[in-house]
Amino acid sequence: MVGVLVLVGTLVLATVAGLVLKARDGRVRVADVSGLPADVRALVAPTGVTLVQLSTTFCAPCRHARVLLSDLASRTDGLHHTELDLTDRPDLAKELSVLRTPTTLAVDGRGTEILRVGGVPARDELLAALRPHLSSH
């Protein structure tokens, strides 16, 4: 009987954890990181907003994010896309508080992080969040 209760408890806990992670996937969050590392600032375009995609070599969702972000940047004035591979850079991932890939940082021309998205971004939600930052450029 105890084994059945442990099994049911484990299944409930795993289901709740999965639902929480799924709800957070692709959600746009206002940045809470101050001061980006020089490696990231070097990738930022001097004008507009740059989407810096933080990826790893074996990340399957990163390929989908790359296609989505590249397409979005090509269709939106003042929006740029670049990618930074963190596979051999755990120090940089830690400094940026990256817990998963892909993670996308939206950075303005001054090198200030505007927002970040963990997972593959929701296109319309990302564009809506970026629109106020693009209109001034």
C-alpha positions in Angstrom: 0.0 0.0 0.0 2.8 2.4 0.8 4.4 1.7 -2.5 1.2 2.7 -4.3 1.0 6.0 -2.3 4.6 6.8 -3.2 3.9 6.1 -6.9 0.8 8.3 -6.9 2.6 11.1 -5.1 5.5 10.9 -7.5 3.2 11.1 -10.5 1.3 14.0 -9.1 4.5 15.9 -8.3 5.9 15.2 -11.8 2.7 16.3 -13.4 2.6 19.6 -11.5 6.2 20.3 -12.2 5.6 19.6 -15.9 2.6 21.9 -16.1 4.5 24.7 -14.3 7.5 24.4 -16.8 5.1 24.3 -19.8 3.3 27.5 -18.6 6.6 29.3 -18.3 8.0 28.2 -21.7 8.4 31.0 -24.2 7.0 33.7 -21.8 8.5 37.2 -22.1 9.9 38.6 -18.9 11.2 42.1 -18.2 14.9 41.9 -17.6 16.3 41.9 -14.1 19.9 41.6 -15.0 22.1 44.7 -14.8 25.2 45.1 -16.9 25.8 42.6 -19.6 29.2 40.9 -20.1 31.5 42.3 -22.8 31.0 39.1 -24.9 27.3 39.8 -25.2 27.7 43.6 -25.7 30.1 43.0 -28.6 27.2 41.3 -30.5 24.8 44.1 -30.1 24.0 46.4 -33.1 24.6 50.1 -32.3 21.0 51.0 -33.1 17.6 49.4 -32.7 17.1 46.2 -30.7 19.3 43.0 -31.0 17.8 39.6 -30.1 20.8 37.7 -28.7 19.9 34.0 -28.8 21.8 32.0 -26.2 22.1 28.4 -27.5 24.0 25.1 -27.1 25.1 22.6 -29.7 22.7 19.8 -28.9 19.6 22.0 -28.2 16.8 21.0 -30.6 14.4 23.9 -29.7 17.3 26.3 -30.5 17.0 25.5 -34.2 13.3 26.5 -34.1 14.1 29.7 -32.1 16.8 30.6 -34.7 14.4 30.3 -37.6 11.7 32.3 -35.8 14.0 35.1 -34.5 15.8 35.4 -37.9 12.6 35.7 -39.7 11.2 38.2 -37.2 14.3 40.4 -37.5 14.3 40.3 -41.3 10.7 41.5 -41.3 11.0 44.2 -38.6 12.8 47.5 -39.0 15.3 48.2 -36.2 15.4 44.6 -35.1 18.5 42.4 -35.4 19.3 38.8 -34.5 22.5 37.1 -33.4 23.4 33.9 -31.7 25.9 33.0 -29.0 26.8 29.4 -28.4 27.2 28.6 -24.6 28.2 25.0 -25.1 31.8 25.7 -24.0 31.0 28.8 -21.9 29.4 27.6 -18.6 31.0 30.7 -17.0 29.0 33.0 -19.2 25.8 31.0 -18.8 26.2 31.4 -15.0 27.0 35.1 -15.2 23.8 35.6 -17.3 21.7 33.4 -15.0 20.8 31.2 -18.0 19.1 28.0 -16.8 18.0 26.6 -20.2 18.5 27.1 -23.9 17.4 28.7 -25.9 17.2 31.9 -23.9 16.8 35.1 -25.9 17.9 38.5 -24.6 16.5 41.6 -26.2 19.2 44.3 -25.9 19.1 47.9 -27.0 21.9 49.8 -28.8 23.4 51.0 -25.4 23.8 47.4 -24.3 20.9 47.4 -21.8 18.9 44.2 -21.5 15.2 45.0 -22.1 13.7 41.6 -21.7 14.4 37.9 -21.9 12.6 34.8 -22.9 13.3 31.2 -21.8 12.5 28.7 -24.4 11.2 29.3 -27.9 9.5 32.7 -27.9 5.9 33.2 -28.7 6.2 35.4 -31.8 3.3 37.7 -31.3 4.0 38.2 -27.5 7.6 39.0 -28.2 6.8 41.5 -30.9 4.2 43.2 -28.7 6.8 43.5 -25.9 9.4 44.9 -28.3 7.2 47.3 -30.2 7.7 50.3 -27.7 11.4 49.9 -28.0 11.4 49.7 -31.7 9.2 52.8 -32.3 11.8 55.2 -30.9 14.6 54.0 -33.2 
